[in-house]
Amino acid sequence: MAGGSAASPVPCRRLKRNQQVVNTSRNITCPPKSGAGNNAGGAGTSGTGAGGQAIDMRQVNKEMQAKSTYQQTIGLHAAMYSDALKAMGTRVATATLTNFDDILALMTDAEALLGKLEDEGAVLKKAQEVKSFAWPDKRFGQLRVAMALDRELRELAAKGEQWQKMEMKEGTPAVTAARTEMERGEKYLKRLEDRYHSLRRDEKELEEKLKAAQLPTAWLAQRTIDLRWAAMAPLRACISVAEAEADRVVAAVAGLPPARLVGARSLARAWVEHTILLAKNVQGMSGGYDDDTDKAYMQLDERFYALPPKPVTANPQQPLPKPWGS
């Protein structure tokens, strides 16, 4: 999703760390002890090639004609675009680029020109022979790396920023809809977390390569910030799903025998606990929540402490199974 620099979050707002999610997740994971083969040949003149395989001479002639046409086109494009390629090569090599908008403007023009060529590599090689110039391969390669990385990170962040509830087919069971939404949110957040950490791990090396090519690097830091903010809406969606499903399973057995109610409460607890641990993982990446997400988490946290204690089992440390999937 190439474009101008993405709008940064409003300066006065920031992600703030929520210590409560750390404390509560610790209560979940470490609860107190007291709690619970092609055929060759054919019509036409044939010969025998290496290994005794038949050769279709008509195919050979077609390939030779195609190669001749290709070479003619390469020569024609080299003659047609050599001046423009030389000028673009000079521009790529000498341009002073101070921000990503400068990179975008340069690469938009360069890719538009290169897109006209029959074969970029072959035409560039021929054009350099015709006009005696050197294409700046190293810097141009880094410019393409920057463009591809920026596009990838923008597209990944945009999915979170534009997060919308999936439309379910009419008649879809409530538990299926909840499971689908939770799995979708978890899958995206895991992908976001993995990419964020890999980017941070490689950030220094990437910056060094960009600086070596005299390219700006500030945009790279902004992309990592965008990934952190992109986690907020999907996390709120997961919290909403967990709360709704916890309410639904308890309400479904209201008025029934106590044994059924205990089971429903255990299932409700599983939804809440799982989502609290998910929220903790997200904070590990983002460093905190925005105001809306912090409010949503604290409501979930209050719900956790309002639930009846987990029943004591033979192994209190064993967590409840996920209420969705395996």
C-alpha positions as CSV (number, residue, x, y, z in Angstrom):
1,M,0.0,0.0,0.0
2,A,2.6,2.5,-1.2
3,G,1.7,6.1,-0.6
4,G,2.7,9.2,1.3
5,S,3.8,9.0,4.9
6,A,1.0,7.6,7.1
7,A,-0.6,10.0,9.5
8,S,1.0,9.6,12.9
9,P,-1.2,9.1,16.0
10,V,-2.3,12.4,17.6
11,P,0.8,13.5,19.6
12,C,-1.1,14.0,22.9
13,R,-2.2,10.4,22.9
14,R,0.1,7.6,23.7
15,L,0.1,3.9,24.5
16,K,0.4,3.4,28.3
17,R,1.4,0.3,30.1
18,N,-1.3,-1.6,32.0
19,Q,0.2,-3.3,35.0
20,Q,-3.1,-5.0,35.9
21,V,-2.9,-7.3,32.9
22,V,0.5,-8.5,34.1
23,N,-0.8,-9.1,37.6
24,T,-4.0,-10.9,36.5
25,S,-2.2,-13.1,33.9
26,R,0.2,-14.2,36.7
27,N,-2.9,-15.2,38.8
28,I,-4.1,-17.3,35.8
29,T,-0.8,-19.0,35.0
30,C,0.4,-19.3,38.6
31,P,-2.7,-19.3,40.8
32,P,-2.3,-19.4,44.6
33,K,-2.1,-22.9,46.0
34,S,-5.4,-22.3,48.0
35,G,-7.3,-21.4,44.8
36,A,-8.1,-23.3,42.4
37,G,7.1,-37.5,-19.5
38,N,6.6,-35.3,-22.6
39,N,6.7,-37.1,-25.9
40,A,9.2,-35.6,-28.4
41,G,8.7,-35.7,-32.2
42,G,5.5,-35.4,-34.3
43,A,4.7,-34.3,-37.8
44,G,7.5,-32.6,-39.7
45,T,11.2,-33.2,-40.0
46,S,12.7,-34.8,-36.9
47,G,16.3,-35.6,-35.8
48,T,17.9,-37.3,-32.9
49,G,19.4,-35.4,-30.0
50,A,21.6,-36.4,-27.2
51,G,20.5,-39.6,-25.5
52,G,18.6,-40.7,-28.6
53,Q,15.7,-38.4,-28.0
54,A,13.8,-37.2,-31.0
55,I,14.0,-33.4,-31.9
56,D,11.2,-31.6,-33.5
57,M,12.9,-29.2,-36.0
58,R,9.8,-27.1,-36.3
59,Q,9.9,-26.3,-32.6
60,V,13.6,-25.5,-32.9
61,N,12.9,-23.1,-35.8
62,K,10.1,-21.4,-33.7
63,E,12.5,-20.9,-30.8
64,M,15.1,-19.4,-33.0
65,Q,12.7,-17.0,-34.6
66,A,11.4,-16.0,-31.1
67,K,14.9,-15.5,-29.9
68,S,15.7,-13.3,-32.9
69,T,12.6,-11.2,-32.3
70,Y,13.4,-10.9,-28.6
71,Q,17.0,-9.7,-29.4
72,Q,15.6,-7.2,-31.9
73,T,13.2,-5.8,-29.3
74,I,16.0,-5.5,-26.8
75,G,18.1,-3.5,-29.2
76,L,15.2,-1.3,-30.2
77,H,14.3,-0.5,-26.6
78,A,18.0,0.2,-25.8
79,A,18.1,2.7,-28.6
80,M,14.7,4.2,-27.7
81,Y,15.2,4.6,-24.0
82,S,19.0,4.9,-23.5
83,D,18.9,8.7,-23.0
84,A,16.1,8.4,-20.5
85,L,17.8,5.6,-18.7
86,K,21.1,7.4,-18.5
87,A,19.3,10.5,-17.1
88,M,17.3,8.4,-14.6
89,G,20.5,6.6,-13.5
90,T,22.1,9.9,-12.8
91,R,19.1,11.0,-10.8
92,V,19.0,7.8,-8.8
93,A,22.7,8.1,-8.0
94,T,22.8,11.8,-7.0
95,A,19.3,12.5,-5.6
96,T,19.3,13.9,-2.0
97,L,16.5,12.0,-0.2
98,T,15.4,13.3,3.2
99,N,12.2,11.4,3.9
100,F,10.1,8.6,2.5
101,D,8.1,10.9,0.3
102,D,11.3,11.7,-1.6
103,I,11.9,8.0,-2.1
104,L,8.4,7.5,-3.3
105,A,8.6,10.3,-5.8
106,L,11.9,9.0,-7.2
107,M,10.8,5.4,-7.4
108,T,7.5,6.2,-9.0
109,D,9.3,7.8,-11.9
110,A,12.0,5.2,-12.1
111,E,9.6,2.2,-12.1
112,A,7.3,3.9,-14.7
113,L,10.3,4.1,-17.0
114,L,11.6,0.6,-16.3
115,G,8.1,-0.8,-16.8
116,K,8.2,0.1,-20.4
117,L,11.2,-2.2,-21.1
118,E,10.9,-5.6,-22.7
119,D,13.4,-7.0,-20.3
120,E,14.7,-4.6,-17.6
121,G,18.1,-6.3,-17.1
122,A,18.9,-7.0,-20.8
123,V,17.8,-3.5,-22.0
124,L,19.8,-1.8,-19.2
125,K,22.9,-3.7,-20.1
126,K,22.5,-2.9,-23.7
127,A,21.7,0.8,-23.1
128,Q,24.8,1.2,-20.9
129,E,26.9,-0.1,-23.8
130,V,25.2,2.3,-26.2
131,K,25.5,5.4,-24.0
132,S,28.6,4.5,-21.9
133,F,27.1,5.0,-18.4
134,A,26.8,2.9,-15.3
135,W,23.4,2.2,-13.7
136,P,23.6,2.7,-9.9
137,D,22.6,-0.9,-9.1
138,K,23.5,-0.9,-5.4
139,R,21.6,2.3,-4.5
140,F,18.7,1.4,-6.7
141,G,18.5,-2.1,-5.1
142,Q,18.3,-0.5,-1.6
143,L,15.5,1.8,-2.9
144,R,13.5,-1.2,-4.0
145,V,14.1,-2.9,-0.7
146,A,12.8,0.2,1.1
147,M,9.8,0.4,-1.1
148,A,8.9,-3.2,-0.7
149,L,9.3,-3.1,3.1
150,D,7.3,0.0,3.5
151,R,4.5,-1.4,1.4
152,E,4.5,-4.7,3.4
153,L,4.4,-3.0,6.8
154,R,1.7,-0.4,5.8
155,E,-0.5,-3.2,4.5
156,L,-0.1,-5.3,7.6
157,A,-0.8,-2.3,9.9
158,A,-3.8,-1.2,7.8
159,K,-5.6,-4.5,8.5
160,G,-5.5,-3.8,12.2
161,E,-6.5,-0.2,11.9
162,Q,-9.4,-1.1,9.7
163,W,-10.5,-4.1,11.7
164,Q,-14.1,-5.0,11.2
165,K,-16.2,-7.8,12.5
166,M,-16.6,-10.6,10.0
167,E,-20.0,-11.1,8.5
168,M,-21.4,-14.5,9.4
169,K,-23.9,-16.5,7.3
170,E,-27.5,-16.4,8.6
171,G,-28.1,-19.2,11.0
172,T,-24.5,-19.6,12.1
173,P,-24.4,-20.9,15.7
174,A,-23.3,-18.3,18.3
175,V,-20.5,-20.4,19.5
176,T,-19.2,-20.9,16.0
177,A,-19.3,-17.2,15.3
178,A,-17.5,-16.4,18.5
179,R,-14.8,-19.1,17.9
180,T,-14.3,-17.8,14.3
181,E,-13.9,-14.2,15.5
182,M,-11.5,-15.1,18.3
183,E,-9.4,-17.2,16.0
184,R,-9.2,-14.6,13.4
185,G,-8.2,-11.9,15.9
186,E,-5.6,-14.2,17.5
187,K,-4.1,-15.2,14.1
188,Y,-3.7,-11.5,13.0
189,L,-2.2,-10.5,16.4
190,K,0.3,-13.3,16.3
191,R,1.3,-12.3,12.8
192,L,1.6,-8.7,13.9
193,E,3.7,-9.7,16.9
194,D,6.0,-11.9,14.9
195,R,6.6,-9.3,12.3
196,Y,7.2,-6.5,14.9
197,H,9.8,-8.5,16.7
198,S,11.6,-9.6,13.5
199,L,11.6,-6.0,12.4
200,R,13.1,-4.8,15.7
201,R,15.7,-7.6,15.5
202,D,16.8,-6.6,12.0
203,E,16.3,-2.8,12.5
204,K,19.9,-1.9,13.1
205,E,21.1,-3.9,10.1
206,L,18.4,-2.4,7.9
207,E,19.3,1.2,9.1
208,E,23.0,0.6,8.3
209,K,22.2,-0.5,4.8
210,L,19.9,2.4,4.2
211,K,22.5,4.9,5.6
212,A,25.2,3.3,3.4
213,A,23.1,4.0,0.3
214,Q,22.4,7.6,1.7
215,L,18.7,6.9,2.2
216,P,16.5,8.3,5.1
217,T,15.7,5.9,8.0
218,A,13.2,7.8,10.2
219,W,10.3,6.2,8.3
220,L,11.4,2.8,9.5
221,A,10.9,3.8,13.1
222,Q,7.4,5.1,12.2
223,R,6.4,1.8,10.7
224,T,7.3,0.0,13.9
225,I,5.1,2.4,15.8
226,D,2.3,1.8,13.3
227,L,2.5,-1.9,14.0
228,R,2.1,-1.3,17.7
229,W,-1.0,0.8,17.2
230,A,-2.5,-1.7,14.8
231,A,-2.9,-4.2,17.6
232,M,-5.5,-2.1,19.5
233,A,-8.7,-2.6,17.5
234,P,-8.3,-6.4,17.0
235,L,-7.6,-6.8,20.7
236,R,-10.7,-4.9,21.6
237,A,-12.6,-7.1,19.3
238,C,-11.3,-10.2,21.0
239,I,-12.2,-8.8,24.4
240,S,-15.7,-8.0,23.2
241,V,-16.1,-11.6,21.9
242,A,-14.9,-13.1,25.2
243,E,-17.3,-11.0,27.3
244,A,-20.3,-11.7,25.1
245,E,-19.6,-15.5,25.0
246,A,-19.0,-15.6,28.7
247,D,-22.4,-14.0,29.3
248,R,-24.1,-16.2,26.7
249,V,-22.9,-19.6,28.2
250,V,-24.0,-18.6,31.7
251,A,-27.3,-17.2,30.6
252,A,-28.0,-20.4,28.6
253,V,-28.3,-22.5,31.8
254,A,-30.0,-20.0,34.0
255,G,-32.5,-21.8,36.1
256,L,-31.1,-25.2,35.4
257,P,-29.5,-27.6,38.0
258,P,-26.4,-26.3,39.8
259,A,-24.1,-28.8,38.1
260,R,-25.0,-27.2,34.7
261,L,-24.3,-23.7,36.1
262,V,-20.9,-24.7,37.4
263,G,-19.9,-26.1,34.0
264,A,-21.1,-22.9,32.3
265,R,-19.2,-20.7,34.7
266,S,-16.0,-22.8,34.0
267,L,-16.5,-22.3,30.3
268,A,-17.1,-18.5,30.9
269,R,-13.9,-18.4,32.9
270,A,-12.0,-20.1,30.1
271,W,-13.0,-17.4,27.6
272,V,-12.0,-14.6,30.0
273,E,-8.7,-16.2,31.1
274,H,-7.6,-16.9,27.6
275,T,-8.3,-13.4,26.5
276,I,-6.5,-11.9,29.4
277,L,-3.4,-13.8,28.5
278,L,-3.8,-12.7,24.9
279,A,-4.0,-9.1,26.1
280,K,-0.8,-9.6,28.1
281,N,1.0,-10.8,25.0
282,V,-0.2,-7.8,23.0
283,Q,1.2,-5.4,25.7
284,G,4.5,-7.3,25.5
285,M,4.7,-6.1,21.9
286,S,3.0,-2.7,22.0
287,G,4.3,-1.6,25.4
288,G,0.8,-0.5,26.4
289,Y,-2.8,0.3,25.3
290,D,-4.6,3.3,24.0
291,D,-7.3,4.7,26.1
292,D,-10.2,2.7,24.5
293,T,-8.3,-0.6,24.8
294,D,-7.2,0.1,28.3
295,K,-10.8,0.7,29.3
296,A,-12.0,-2.5,27.5
297,Y,-9.3,-4.5,29.2
298,M,-10.1,-3.2,32.7
299,Q,-13.7,-4.2,32.3
300,L,-12.6,-7.7,31.3
301,D,-10.2,-7.7,34.3
302,E,-13.1,-6.8,36.7
303,R,-15.1,-9.6,35.2
304,F,-12.3,-12.1,35.9
305,Y,-12.2,-11.2,39.6
306,A,-16.0,-11.3,39.8
307,L,-16.1,-14.9,38.6
308,P,-16.5,-17.7,41.2
309,P,-13.2,-19.4,42.1
310,K,-11.9,-22.1,39.8
311,P,-12.9,-25.5,41.2
312,V,-10.1,-27.3,42.9
313,T,-8.8,-30.3,40.9
314,A,-6.1,-32.9,41.3
315,N,-3.8,-30.6,39.4
316,P,-4.7,-26.9,40.1
317,Q,-1.8,-25.8,37.9
318,Q,-3.4,-27.4,34.8
319,P,-5.1,-24.6,32.8
320,L,-8.6,-25.0,31.4
321,P,-8.7,-26.1,27.8
322,K,-9.4,-23.5,25.2
323,P,-13.2,-23.2,24.7
324,W,-12.6,-22.9,20.9
325,G,-10.7,-25.3,18.8
326,S,-7.8,-27.5,19.9
